[in-house]
Amino acid sequence: MSRRIASQELAEAYDQWLEVQRDLAAAMCGHEPLDQPGIWAEGYRHLIRLMASASLMYVEMDDPLNPCFYRDTDELRKLTLDNPDNHYLRARVSAGHTYRLSGRLGSSIYHGLTIERSHIAPGGHAVLVQVELEDFVRAADRRFELWLGGEPRASCWLALPPDTHSIFLRQTFADPARRELAELRIERLGMAEYRPASVDVQARRIREAAAFARWWGERALAIGRGFSGIRNALHSRGRGNRDPGGDRLIDYFGGGWELEPDDALLVTLRANSPFRYWGFQLANYWAESLDYRFLNVSVNSHQAVANADGSWTLVLAHEDPGVPNWLTVAGHRQGVMTLRWLKARDEPGRPAVERVRRVDVRARMRSMAVP
């Protein structure tokens, strides 16, 4: 391959990378959120973060010969309604290879591992296999071993379907302040092999990163607009219409909130069957979780104060009304909210949502016998 052809191939791929950013910015500007300068500032930041995630996933970490776990979603790179209670890890793998995953589980109440198809594969992103790492623990100190791909083994083995792209791990922490992360190691069996990226490989990676950014960006904008349109309510797609790329043990509710400075929103949840965890969070118009590093913008079933009847009432408001379970909307008049139920036996019912005056919140909470 001549220098000119190589430069042209890479330049064309990079042009696609730039074109996606322009197209997503134009699509974002076609939205009509409430007139808040901060929403637009967060929108452009969202696009920059998305491109950083795309580069990480499809350029930097695209090496199934030398896999390692990395965080594709964290406190700064937010991929659409990320759960503040979760620690997300991903590793690039490929069918045709054999991998050994080992380590020791931490304090997470859930270690959900999925084998996934690529976000940009024909047929779309999908979970191909789902397990819990707890099922593979073989020692009192919570150490485990799991083989992926290759010849079948009698136990602790999962096949890698032909269209496997990566494995993804959710660690859910009931008390994020006291999280003990799992110790994890993934290795490919066989001779160590490192290949510097060739021109065609690097060009492919850039094109795939651009394709992922376009797919995810359009999806995020659609979710943000759709949920924001469900004003002061929470809806669910139901178990029969779950996202094929989502966790099959989680029931999701999504919606939007719209509050003036003197308003508050009361969200009341009731469990209708045994469950492992629920988590509720606030996000901005672009479906990015609000900055949970510094603000109380999420709460879960292990943290919330219950009502006398066992239900929970969460309070969304601009200022603290002096009651339990208050979540700040962080200066936003409009945004997105989502609720997750993990491992609920029965499909959860829809939460009750009521908009009230902030000055009336204390009286309403006292009537529910909240301490």
C-alpha positions as CSV (number, residue, x, y, z in Angstrom):
1,M,0.0,0.0,0.0
2,S,1.5,3.3,-1.1
3,R,1.8,6.2,1.3
4,R,-0.7,8.2,-0.7
5,I,-3.3,5.4,-0.6
6,A,-2.7,4.8,3.1
7,S,-3.1,8.5,3.9
8,Q,-6.3,8.7,1.8
9,E,-7.9,5.7,3.6
10,L,-7.2,7.1,7.0
11,A,-8.2,10.6,6.0
12,E,-11.6,9.3,4.7
13,A,-12.2,7.4,7.9
14,Y,-11.3,10.5,9.9
15,D,-13.6,12.6,7.8
16,Q,-16.4,10.2,8.8
17,W,-15.4,10.8,12.4
18,L,-15.7,14.6,12.0
19,E,-18.9,14.3,10.0
20,V,-20.7,12.4,12.8
21,Q,-19.9,15.2,15.2
22,R,-21.4,17.8,12.9
23,D,-24.5,15.7,12.2
24,L,-25.1,15.0,15.9
25,A,-24.7,18.6,16.8
26,A,-27.2,19.6,14.1
27,A,-29.6,16.9,15.4
28,M,-29.2,18.2,18.9
29,C,-30.0,21.7,17.9
30,G,-33.2,20.5,16.4
31,H,-34.5,19.8,19.9
32,E,-36.6,22.3,21.8
33,P,-36.0,21.9,25.5
34,L,-37.1,24.6,27.9
35,D,-35.1,27.8,27.4
36,Q,-32.2,27.1,29.7
37,P,-28.6,28.0,28.6
38,G,-27.3,25.2,30.8
39,I,-29.1,22.6,28.9
40,W,-27.3,23.5,25.7
41,A,-24.0,23.7,27.6
42,E,-24.6,20.1,28.8
43,G,-25.6,19.0,25.3
44,Y,-22.4,19.9,23.7
45,R,-20.5,18.4,26.6
46,H,-22.5,15.3,26.1
47,L,-21.4,15.0,22.5
48,I,-17.7,15.4,23.4
49,R,-18.1,12.7,26.1
50,L,-19.8,10.4,23.6
51,M,-16.9,10.8,21.2
52,A,-14.5,10.0,24.0
53,S,-16.4,6.8,24.8
54,A,-16.5,5.8,21.1
55,S,-12.8,6.3,20.7
56,L,-12.1,4.2,23.8
57,M,-14.4,1.3,22.9
58,Y,-13.7,1.0,19.2
59,V,-10.1,2.4,18.7
60,E,-8.1,2.1,21.9
61,M,-9.6,-1.2,23.4
62,D,-10.4,-3.0,20.2
63,D,-8.0,-5.9,20.7
64,P,-9.5,-9.4,21.4
65,L,-5.9,-10.9,21.3
66,N,-5.0,-8.9,24.4
67,P,-8.2,-8.3,26.3
68,C,-8.4,-6.2,29.5
69,F,-11.3,-4.7,31.4
70,Y,-12.0,-1.0,31.1
71,R,-14.7,1.4,32.1
72,D,-16.7,2.5,29.1
73,T,-19.1,4.4,31.4
74,D,-18.0,6.2,34.5
75,E,-18.4,9.5,36.4
76,L,-17.4,11.6,33.3
77,R,-18.2,9.3,30.3
78,K,-22.0,8.8,30.6
79,L,-23.7,6.5,28.1
80,T,-27.4,7.2,28.5
81,L,-29.0,6.8,32.0
82,D,-26.0,5.2,33.6
83,N,-26.7,3.9,37.1
84,P,-24.7,5.8,39.8
85,D,-24.8,2.6,41.9
86,N,-23.1,0.6,39.2
87,H,-19.5,0.0,38.3
88,Y,-19.4,-0.9,34.6
89,L,-16.6,-2.9,33.0
90,R,-16.2,-4.1,29.4
91,A,-13.6,-6.3,27.7
92,R,-13.2,-7.0,24.0
93,V,-13.3,-10.7,23.1
94,S,-14.0,-12.7,20.0
95,A,-15.4,-16.1,19.1
96,G,-12.6,-18.5,17.9
97,H,-10.5,-17.8,21.0
98,T,-10.5,-19.2,24.5
99,Y,-10.4,-16.9,27.5
100,R,-10.1,-17.4,31.3
101,L,-11.9,-15.0,33.6
102,S,-10.9,-15.3,37.2
103,G,-10.7,-13.3,40.4
104,R,-12.6,-12.6,43.6
105,L,-16.0,-11.0,44.0
106,G,-16.3,-7.8,46.1
107,S,-19.1,-6.3,48.1
108,S,-21.5,-5.8,45.1
109,I,-25.0,-7.2,45.6
110,Y,-25.0,-8.2,41.9
111,H,-22.3,-9.2,39.5
112,G,-24.2,-9.5,36.2
113,L,-22.1,-10.7,33.2
114,T,-23.3,-10.5,29.7
115,I,-21.8,-11.7,26.4
116,E,-22.8,-9.1,23.8
117,R,-23.0,-8.4,20.1
118,S,-21.5,-5.2,18.8
119,H,-23.6,-2.1,18.9
120,I,-23.0,-1.6,15.2
121,A,-23.4,-5.2,14.1
122,P,-26.0,-6.3,11.6
123,G,-29.1,-7.0,13.6
124,G,-28.1,-4.4,16.3
125,H,-26.7,-4.6,19.8
126,A,-28.0,-7.6,21.8
127,V,-27.2,-9.7,24.8
128,L,-26.3,-13.2,23.6
129,V,-25.6,-14.8,27.0
130,Q,-26.3,-13.6,30.6
131,V,-25.1,-15.1,33.9
132,E,-24.3,-14.0,37.4
133,L,-20.7,-14.5,38.5
134,E,-21.9,-15.6,42.0
135,D,-22.9,-18.9,40.3
136,F,-19.2,-19.6,39.6
137,V,-17.8,-19.0,43.0
138,R,-15.9,-22.1,44.3
139,A,-14.3,-20.8,47.5
140,A,-15.3,-19.3,50.8
141,D,-13.3,-16.2,50.0
142,R,-15.6,-15.6,46.9
143,R,-12.9,-16.5,44.3
144,F,-14.2,-17.8,41.0
145,E,-13.1,-19.0,37.6
146,L,-14.9,-19.0,34.3
147,W,-13.8,-20.2,30.9
148,L,-15.1,-18.5,27.8
149,G,-15.1,-20.1,24.4
150,G,-13.0,-23.0,23.1
151,E,-13.7,-26.6,23.8
152,P,-16.6,-27.4,26.1
153,R,-15.7,-28.0,29.8
154,A,-17.6,-29.9,32.4
155,S,-18.3,-26.8,34.5
156,C,-17.6,-23.1,34.7
157,W,-17.7,-22.7,31.0
158,L,-19.6,-20.6,28.5
159,A,-19.6,-20.8,24.7
160,L,-18.9,-17.6,22.8
161,P,-21.5,-17.3,20.0
162,P,-20.1,-16.5,16.5
163,D,-21.1,-12.8,16.7
164,T,-19.6,-12.2,20.1
165,H,-17.9,-8.8,20.4
166,S,-17.4,-8.1,24.1
167,I,-18.2,-9.1,27.6
168,F,-19.8,-6.6,30.0
169,L,-20.0,-6.7,33.8
170,R,-22.4,-4.7,36.0
171,Q,-21.4,-4.5,39.7
172,T,-24.3,-3.0,41.7
173,F,-23.5,-1.5,45.1
174,A,-26.2,-0.8,47.7
175,D,-23.8,1.5,49.5
176,P,-21.6,3.1,46.9
177,A,-19.5,4.9,49.6
178,R,-18.4,1.5,50.9
179,R,-17.9,-0.3,47.6
180,E,-15.3,-3.1,47.4
181,L,-14.7,-3.8,43.7
182,A,-14.2,-7.3,42.4
183,E,-10.6,-8.4,41.6
184,L,-10.7,-9.5,38.0
185,R,-8.4,-10.9,35.5
186,I,-9.0,-11.9,31.9
187,E,-6.5,-13.7,29.7
188,R,-6.5,-15.3,26.3
189,L,-5.1,-18.8,26.1
190,G,-2.3,-19.4,23.7
191,M,0.9,-17.6,22.7
192,A,1.0,-13.9,23.6
193,E,0.6,-11.9,20.5
194,Y,0.7,-8.1,19.9
195,R,0.1,-6.6,16.5
196,P,0.5,-2.8,15.9
197,A,-2.5,-1.5,14.1
198,S,-2.0,-1.5,10.3
199,V,-3.5,1.2,8.1
200,D,-6.6,-0.8,7.2
201,V,-7.2,-1.9,10.8
202,Q,-6.8,1.6,12.1
203,A,-9.1,3.0,9.4
204,R,-11.7,0.3,10.2
205,R,-11.5,1.2,13.9
206,I,-12.0,4.9,13.2
207,R,-15.0,4.1,11.0
208,E,-16.5,1.8,13.6
209,A,-16.0,4.4,16.3
210,A,-17.8,6.9,14.1
211,A,-20.6,4.5,13.4
212,F,-21.0,3.7,17.1
213,A,-21.1,7.4,18.0
214,R,-23.8,8.0,15.4
215,W,-25.9,5.1,16.6
216,W,-25.6,5.8,20.3
217,G,-25.9,9.6,19.8
218,E,-29.1,9.3,17.8
219,R,-30.4,6.8,20.4
220,A,-29.6,9.1,23.3
221,L,-31.3,12.1,21.7
222,A,-34.4,10.0,21.0
223,I,-34.5,8.7,24.6
224,G,-34.0,12.1,26.1
225,R,-36.7,13.7,23.9
226,G,-39.1,10.7,24.5
227,F,-38.7,10.6,28.2
228,S,-38.8,14.3,28.6
229,G,-42.1,14.2,26.8
230,I,-43.6,11.9,29.5
231,R,-43.9,14.9,31.8
232,N,-44.1,14.1,35.6
233,A,-44.8,10.4,35.0
234,L,-43.0,7.1,34.8
235,H,-43.8,4.5,32.2
236,S,-42.4,1.0,31.4
237,R,-42.1,-0.9,28.1
238,G,-43.0,-4.1,30.1
239,R,-41.1,-7.3,30.2
240,G,-42.4,-8.4,26.8
241,N,-40.7,-5.4,25.1
242,R,-37.4,-5.2,26.8
243,D,-34.4,-3.8,25.0
244,P,-32.5,-6.7,23.5
245,G,-29.2,-5.1,24.6
246,G,-30.3,-4.6,28.2
247,D,-30.1,-6.7,31.4
248,R,-32.9,-9.3,31.5
249,L,-33.1,-9.2,35.3
250,I,-33.8,-5.5,35.4
251,D,-37.3,-3.8,35.0
252,Y,-37.0,-0.3,33.8
253,F,-39.3,2.7,34.2
254,G,-38.5,6.0,32.5
255,G,-40.1,9.4,32.2
256,G,-39.5,13.1,32.5
257,W,-39.9,15.8,35.1
258,E,-40.7,19.5,34.7
259,L,-40.7,21.7,37.9
260,E,-40.8,25.4,38.6
261,P,-38.8,26.7,41.5
262,D,-41.7,26.4,43.9
263,D,-42.8,23.0,42.8
264,A,-42.0,19.5,44.0
265,L,-42.6,16.0,42.6
266,L,-43.6,13.1,44.8
267,V,-42.7,9.7,43.4
268,T,-44.1,6.8,45.4
269,L,-42.9,3.2,44.8
270,R,-44.4,0.0,46.1
271,A,-43.0,-3.5,45.9
272,N,-45.5,-6.1,44.8
273,S,-43.1,-9.1,45.1
274,P,-39.7,-9.9,46.5
275,F,-36.8,-8.1,44.8
276,R,-33.1,-7.5,45.3
277,Y,-32.7,-3.8,44.7
278,W,-34.4,-0.7,43.3
279,G,-32.5,2.4,42.2
280,F,-33.9,5.8,41.2
281,Q,-31.9,8.5,39.5
282,L,-32.2,11.9,37.9
283,A,-30.7,12.9,34.5
284,N,-30.6,15.9,32.3
285,Y,-32.5,16.4,29.1
286,W,-29.9,14.5,27.2
287,A,-30.3,11.5,29.4
288,E,-27.0,11.9,31.2
289,S,-27.1,11.2,34.9
290,L,-26.7,14.3,37.0
291,D,-23.4,14.8,38.8
292,Y,-23.7,12.2,41.5
293,R,-20.1,12.9,42.7
294,F,-21.3,16.1,44.4
295,L,-25.1,16.1,44.5
296,N,-27.8,13.8,46.0
297,V,-29.5,13.0,42.7
298,S,-30.1,9.2,43.2
299,V,-31.3,6.9,45.9
300,N,-31.8,3.2,46.2
301,S,-33.9,0.7,48.3
302,H,-31.1,0.3,50.9
303,Q,-30.9,4.1,51.5
304,A,-34.4,5.4,51.3
305,V,-36.6,5.9,54.3
306,A,-39.9,3.9,54.0
307,N,-43.4,5.1,54.6
308,A,-45.5,3.4,57.4
309,D,-47.1,1.0,54.8
310,G,-43.7,-0.1,53.5
311,S,-43.8,2.0,50.3
312,W,-41.2,4.8,49.6
313,T,-41.9,8.4,48.6
314,L,-39.1,10.3,46.9
315,V,-39.2,14.1,46.7
316,L,-37.8,16.0,43.7
317,A,-37.4,19.7,44.3
318,H,-35.1,22.7,43.6
319,E,-34.5,23.2,47.3
320,D,-34.5,20.9,50.3
321,P,-38.1,20.8,51.8
322,G,-36.7,19.3,55.0
323,V,-38.0,15.7,54.5
324,P,-36.3,12.4,53.9
325,N,-35.6,11.1,50.4
326,W,-35.1,14.5,48.9
327,L,-33.3,14.7,45.5
328,T,-32.1,17.9,44.0
329,V,-32.9,18.8,40.4
330,A,-29.6,20.7,40.4
331,G,-31.1,23.9,38.9
332,H,-32.8,22.2,36.0
333,R,-36.4,23.0,35.2
334,Q,-36.7,19.9,33.0
335,G,-35.0,16.5,32.9
336,V,-35.3,12.7,32.8
337,M,-35.8,10.2,35.6
338,T,-35.5,6.5,35.6
339,L,-36.3,3.6,38.0
340,R,-34.7,0.2,38.0
341,W,-35.9,-2.9,39.8
342,L,-33.4,-5.7,40.0
343,K,-34.5,-9.4,40.2
344,A,-38.1,-8.6,41.1
345,R,-40.1,-11.8,41.1
346,D,-43.2,-10.2,39.5
347,E,-43.3,-7.3,37.1
348,P,-43.4,-4.2,39.2
349,G,-46.3,-1.8,39.1
350,R,-46.0,1.8,37.9
351,P,-45.0,4.4,40.5
352,A,-47.5,7.1,41.5
353,V,-46.2,10.6,40.6
354,E,-47.8,13.8,41.8
355,R,-46.7,17.4,41.4
356,V,-47.3,19.6,44.4
357,R,-46.3,22.9,45.9
358,R,-43.0,22.6,47.7
359,V,-44.5,24.3,50.8
360,D,-47.0,21.5,51.1
361,V,-44.4,18.6,51.0
362,R,-43.9,18.3,54.8
363,A,-47.6,18.0,55.5
364,R,-48.0,15.4,52.7
365,M,-45.1,13.4,54.1
366,R,-46.4,13.5,57.6
367,S,-49.7,12.1,56.4
368,M,-47.7,9.1,55.2
369,A,-46.1,8.7,58.6
370,V,-42.6,9.3,57.2
371,P,-40.2,10.1,60.2
